[in-house]
């Protein structure tokens, strides 16, 4: 165990923008930024908060699925499993469900 002085680890963290810039320079931060961009383009990995899934299609999706924001609805889960299995291009709108508590 070794102690590091504050001067050895200090950097400009006076704002969220500077923290984001510092984080994006790390290997993990760069990978997270790449994944976030690919999700926004509809090409990323399956994720509860995705708003677009294209599966390599260049066409605009014809279907829109309105699903719960938290990803707890069992009917939405089944619908998303079908979308993923069939690789149907789809828009996804997240709806806040206040009935969860």
N, C-alpha and C positions, 0 to 999 in steps of 0.2 A: 504494500500500500504506500503510495507516495502522494504527498500533498502538492497541489498545483497552486501557484499564486494567482490572484485575480488578474494580474497584468498579463499572464500567459494565456488566459482564456477569454479575456475581455474583447468585445467588439461592439460596434454600434447597434444597440438594441433599443433605441429610443422610440421606435414606431413599429407597427405591425408590418409595414412595407419592408423595413430593413430586416426584420426577423424572417419574413418570407424570402427575401433575397439571400440571406445567409443559409436558410434551410435548403433552398433550391440548388445550392452549390454542393450539397452532399450527395452521395450516391443514392441514398434512400429518397431524399427530397426530389431529385431529378426523376427517379422512377415514378414517384407519386404524381408529379406534374405531368409526365407523359401519359399515365393511365387516366388522369382527369381529363386531359385533352381528347384522348381516344373515346372516352365515354360520352363526352359532349358531341362528338362526331358520329356516335352510334356504332362505333366499332370496338368498344372496350369489353371487358369481362362482364358477366352478369353481376348486377348489383341492385340492391333494393331501391336506391335513389336514381337509377337511370331514367332518362326521359325520352330516349330514342334507342331503338335497336334496329340495325340495318342488315347485318349478316352478309355484308358484301354487295348488297343491292345498290344500284345507283338511282333507283326510282324513289320518289317520295312515298312514304308509307300511306296506305289507304285506310288502315285501321288505327283507331285510338282507343287505348284501354285506360279507363279511369279506375285507379286503384288506391288503396289506403296508403297514407304517408309512411306509416310505421312498418308495413310489410307483414302485419299479423293476420290479416283477413285470409282464412283458409280458401275461400273461393278465388281470391286474387292470386294466391300462391299456385293453385291448380291451373289457372289461366296462364300464368307466367311460365310454368313448367311446359305447358303445351306450346306456347310461343317459342320457347328455347328449343324444344325437341324438333318442331317443324321448321324452325328458323324463318319465321314470318316477319318481314319488316313491319315495325309497329311504333307508333307514337305512344308515349305513356304520360298521362297526367296524374299527378299525385294529389289526392284529396285528403285534407286533414279530417281525421275521424275523432271527434271529441268524446265519443261514447266509450273510449278505452279508460277514461278516468281522469 
